[in-house]
Amino acid sequence: MTYCVAVRVDQGLVMLSDTRTNAGMDNIARFRKSFTYHVPGERAITLLCSGNLSITQGVKSTLSKTIKESQLDPDVETILNCETMHRVAQIVGAAMQKMQQRYRENIEMGGSGASASIMVAGQRRGGKPRLYLIYSAGNFIEATEDTPFFQIGEHKYGKPILDRIIGRETSLEDATKAVLVSMDSTLRSNLSVGMPLDLTVIATDAFDFSVRTRIEADNEEFAMISQSWSAALRKGFEDLPNVLD
């Protein structure tokens, strides 16, 4: 399993993913699920992946291959030179569809699931920050004011804090704290999600990464957020009115 979360607010985008890949109780591995692409001063894009690892790695390889080809042939369209973020989502969706058509039947015949999903978040010069969720079929939806965040993977444990905190007016700092608390809640409740974490932040109109870092298990700031949130929950619980007289 995995847990990835991405938030879009007026001040920008926040993305967080874990790195655990569970292929069985005695076969746990780590794989990066967050990938960044950047043209300085022009665009910054992050992809977060969940589901069948061979499918999502195939999508990433396809995107990387076209980027390399475009260095020799500028007419090759890639996520780094296309006109809009909507077109970026279409390109990623087409790569997903291609991988599914090529491998899905054989994967499922082998007894494994081929489903996968990818979140695409970013901004290019001349456009607004955008956040998309791409499904296995290659189709996608975009985050809106009514739905300013997406989650993929083991999402149920980390959703309540996002529902209560995230809105379009939420500051980038508060959005970052919210996704970290969301991840902490998931880590505590599901062993199939694990450290380290990859955090990416893109401030509106920066066209660059304000934060692009890995959070290890011994990270003091993340530990402080976890401990403070636990203490706040305990205090809030103790302050609730008694139901029984």
Backbone torsions as a table, in degrees:
resi	resn	phi	psi	omega
1	MET	NA	178.7	179.2
2	THR	-159.4	169.4	169.8
3	TYR	-143.0	122.0	175.5
4	CYS	-127.6	140.1	179.0
5	VAL	-137.2	140.9	178.0
6	ALA	-138.4	137.4	-175.9
7	VAL	-126.2	137.9	173.3
8	ARG	-118.9	119.3	175.3
9	VAL	-125.8	174.6	-177.8
10	ASP	-58.7	-34.1	-176.7
11	GLN	-82.5	-7.9	177.6
12	GLY	147.4	-153.4	-172.5
13	LEU	-128.6	141.2	176.0
14	VAL	-129.7	130.1	-178.4
15	MET	-131.2	137.4	-179.5
16	LEU	-143.6	137.5	178.2
17	SER	-141.6	153.5	172.1
18	ASP	-90.4	-173.4	-176.8
19	THR	-132.2	10.0	-175.8
20	ARG	-85.3	133.9	171.6
21	THR	-121.5	117.6	-175.1
22	ASN	-104.7	111.1	178.3
23	ALA	-106.5	18.9	-178.1
24	GLY	144.7	163.4	-175.7
25	MET	-61.8	-29.6	-177.6
26	ASP	-112.7	18.9	-178.4
27	ASN	-141.4	77.8	-177.6
28	ILE	-109.1	129.6	-177.9
29	ALA	-130.1	168.7	177.5
30	ARG	-115.9	133.0	174.5
31	PHE	-139.6	139.2	175.2
32	ARG	-66.0	135.3	179.5
33	LYS	-118.0	-0.6	180.0
34	SER	-119.2	129.5	-176.0
35	PHE	-133.2	136.5	-175.7
36	THR	-116.5	148.0	178.8
37	TYR	-135.4	141.7	-167.5
38	HIS	-151.3	131.9	165.6
39	VAL	-120.0	106.7	-172.3
40	PRO	-51.1	127.4	177.7
41	GLY	76.0	0.3	-176.2
42	GLU	-125.0	-42.6	177.1
43	ARG	-163.9	152.8	174.4
44	ALA	-138.4	131.5	-173.7
45	ILE	-135.7	140.5	173.8
46	THR	-126.9	136.8	173.0
47	LEU	-113.1	134.2	174.9
48	LEU	-122.3	131.3	-168.3
49	CYS	-119.4	144.3	176.5
50	SER	-144.4	152.3	177.3
51	GLY	105.4	-154.0	-176.4
52	ASN	-58.2	120.5	-173.0
53	LEU	-65.8	-37.4	-179.3
54	SER	-66.5	-33.9	178.2
55	ILE	-68.2	-49.8	-176.6
56	THR	-68.3	-34.4	175.5
57	GLN	-67.6	-34.4	176.3
58	GLY	-64.7	-40.1	176.6
59	VAL	-62.1	-47.5	180.0
60	LYS	-60.6	-41.9	179.3
61	SER	-63.4	-39.0	178.1
62	THR	-62.8	-44.1	179.3
63	LEU	-63.9	-43.1	-179.5
64	SER	-65.4	-37.7	-179.4
65	LYS	-62.8	-43.7	-179.3
66	THR	-69.3	-32.9	177.1
67	ILE	-63.5	-42.4	177.5
68	LYS	-65.0	-40.5	179.2
69	GLU	-63.7	-35.0	-177.8
70	SER	-68.2	-21.0	176.9
71	GLN	-68.8	-25.6	176.8
72	LEU	-96.3	-29.6	-178.2
73	ASP	-133.2	99.7	-177.2
74	PRO	-60.4	-15.8	-179.7
75	ASP	-79.1	-11.0	177.8
76	VAL	-72.8	122.7	-178.1
77	GLU	-82.8	132.2	179.3
78	THR	-135.9	175.1	177.2
79	ILE	-69.8	-11.8	-179.9
80	LEU	-97.4	-6.9	178.7
81	ASN	-132.5	0.5	-179.7
82	CYS	-72.3	167.0	-166.3
83	GLU	-78.3	-30.0	-174.7
84	THR	-141.2	163.5	173.3
85	MET	-67.4	-30.6	175.2
86	HIS	-60.5	-39.6	177.7
87	ARG	-68.3	-35.1	174.5
88	VAL	-56.6	-47.6	179.4
89	ALA	-60.9	-39.3	178.3
90	GLN	-63.8	-40.5	-180.0
91	ILE	-65.8	-43.8	177.5
92	VAL	-64.9	-40.7	177.8
93	GLY	-62.4	-39.8	178.1
94	ALA	-65.2	-38.6	177.2
95	ALA	-66.4	-38.7	176.6
96	MET	-62.8	-47.1	179.8
97	GLN	-59.8	-40.7	179.4
98	LYS	-62.3	-44.8	179.3
99	MET	-65.5	-39.7	179.7
100	GLN	-65.7	-42.6	179.8
101	GLN	-65.5	-33.5	-176.9
102	ARG	-78.6	-37.9	-167.8
103	TYR	-120.8	-14.7	-170.4
104	ARG	-57.8	-47.4	-176.2
105	GLU	-60.7	-46.2	-179.2
106	ASN	-67.2	-37.7	178.6
107	ILE	-62.9	-45.8	-178.6
108	GLU	-71.0	-31.2	175.0
109	MET	-64.5	-28.4	177.8
110	GLY	-81.8	-1.1	176.2
111	GLY	93.2	7.6	179.5
112	SER	-107.6	161.1	176.5
113	GLY	-88.7	140.7	-178.9
114	ALA	-104.6	-0.6	-177.3
115	SER	-64.7	145.0	178.7
116	ALA	-154.1	159.3	175.2
117	SER	-147.2	151.7	-177.5
118	ILE	-137.1	132.5	171.4
119	MET	-97.4	135.1	178.5
120	VAL	-117.1	120.7	-179.7
121	ALA	-130.3	137.9	178.1
122	GLY	171.4	-178.8	176.8
123	GLN	-148.7	141.0	172.9
124	ARG	-117.5	156.4	179.8
125	ARG	-59.6	130.8	-178.1
126	GLY	96.4	-7.0	179.7
127	GLY	-128.6	175.5	179.4
128	LYS	-96.1	161.3	172.4
129	PRO	-58.6	135.5	-177.4
130	ARG	-130.7	150.7	178.0
131	LEU	-138.2	125.4	-177.4
132	TYR	-127.2	149.9	172.9
133	LEU	-117.7	118.0	-176.1
134	ILE	-104.3	130.0	-177.4
135	TYR	-94.1	174.7	-177.6
136	SER	-58.0	-35.1	-177.7
137	ALA	-74.3	-10.0	-178.3
138	GLY	97.5	-10.2	175.8
139	ASN	-77.8	164.6	-175.3
140	PHE	-154.2	163.6	174.6
141	ILE	-127.5	160.8	-179.9
142	GLU	-114.2	143.4	174.6
143	ALA	-65.2	143.1	-178.1
144	THR	-128.3	-178.7	175.7
145	GLU	-61.6	-35.8	179.5
146	ASP	-75.0	-28.4	179.0
147	THR	-130.5	82.4	-173.0
148	PRO	-85.9	4.0	178.2
149	PHE	-144.1	154.3	174.2
150	PHE	-125.4	150.8	174.4
151	GLN	-133.2	144.5	172.6
152	ILE	-134.1	151.2	-176.9
153	GLY	89.7	-141.7	-176.0
154	GLU	-81.7	82.4	-165.9
155	HIS	-95.9	-16.2	-166.6
156	LYS	-68.9	-30.8	-176.9
157	TYR	-73.4	-30.3	-175.6
158	GLY	-97.0	2.5	-175.2
159	LYS	-77.8	-38.3	-175.0
160	PRO	-56.2	-41.9	-179.4
161	ILE	-65.8	-36.8	179.3
162	LEU	-68.1	-40.4	178.5
163	ASP	-60.7	-35.5	-175.8
164	ARG	-84.3	-26.0	-171.4
165	ILE	-107.1	-42.1	-167.1
166	ILE	-80.7	125.4	170.7
167	GLY	-145.7	170.9	-175.3
168	ARG	-61.4	-28.3	-177.6
169	GLU	-86.2	-4.9	179.8
170	THR	-60.1	136.2	179.5
171	SER	-69.0	158.8	178.8
172	LEU	-63.2	-36.8	178.1
173	GLU	-63.6	-46.2	-179.8
174	ASP	-68.6	-35.9	177.3
175	ALA	-63.4	-39.0	178.4
176	THR	-65.1	-44.7	177.3
177	LYS	-61.8	-38.4	-178.5
178	ALA	-64.7	-42.8	-179.4
179	VAL	-69.9	-31.7	176.8
180	LEU	-68.0	-41.8	175.8
181	VAL	-65.1	-39.6	177.3
182	SER	-59.1	-43.7	178.0
183	MET	-67.1	-41.9	179.4
184	ASP	-59.2	-41.6	178.2
185	SER	-62.6	-38.4	-180.0
186	THR	-70.7	-42.4	178.6
187	LEU	-59.4	-38.3	-177.9
188	ARG	-72.4	-25.7	-171.9
189	SER	-106.7	-9.9	-176.5
190	ASN	-144.0	116.8	-177.6
191	LEU	-72.4	-12.9	-179.1
192	SER	-82.1	-2.1	174.4
193	VAL	-113.1	131.3	-174.2
194	GLY	-150.4	163.2	176.8
195	MET	-71.5	162.9	-3.2
196	PRO	-76.7	173.6	-178.7
197	LEU	-116.2	152.7	175.3
198	ASP	-117.1	118.6	-177.6
199	LEU	-112.1	131.3	177.8
200	THR	-132.5	134.5	177.9
201	VAL	-130.3	132.7	176.9
202	ILE	-123.4	112.5	177.7
203	ALA	-77.2	143.7	-179.4
204	THR	-56.0	131.5	177.5
205	ASP	65.6	16.0	174.8
206	ALA	-88.4	-30.1	-178.4
207	PHE	54.0	35.8	-179.2
208	ASP	-158.5	173.4	-179.9
209	PHE	-95.5	115.7	174.2
210	SER	-68.6	-37.0	176.6
211	VAL	-137.2	134.5	172.3
212	ARG	-150.2	92.4	-168.8
213	THR	-144.1	158.5	173.5
214	ARG	-104.5	132.0	179.1
215	ILE	-103.7	110.2	-179.5
216	GLU	-82.9	169.3	-176.0
217	ALA	-63.0	-25.6	-178.4
218	ASP	-97.8	16.2	-179.0
219	ASN	-66.5	122.1	-174.1
220	GLU	-69.8	-38.3	-179.3
221	GLU	-65.3	-43.1	179.1
222	PHE	-66.4	-39.3	177.7
223	ALA	-61.7	-39.5	179.3
224	MET	-65.7	-41.0	177.1
225	ILE	-61.9	-44.2	179.7
226	SER	-61.6	-47.0	-178.4
227	GLN	-66.8	-40.9	-179.6
228	SER	-66.4	-40.0	178.9
229	TRP	-65.8	-41.5	177.9
230	SER	-62.0	-43.2	179.8
231	ALA	-65.2	-39.7	179.4
232	ALA	-65.5	-38.7	177.8
233	LEU	-65.5	-43.3	178.8
234	ARG	-62.7	-43.0	179.1
235	LYS	-64.2	-42.9	178.2
236	GLY	-62.0	-39.8	179.1
237	PHE	-65.0	-43.1	-179.5
238	GLU	-65.0	-28.5	-178.1
239	ASP	-84.0	-7.0	178.8
240	LEU	-65.9	145.7	178.3
241	PRO	-67.6	146.4	177.2
242	ASN	-69.9	140.4	178.3
243	VAL	-88.8	-36.2	-179.1
244	LEU	-98.9	132.0	177.4
245	ASP	-80.8	NA	NA
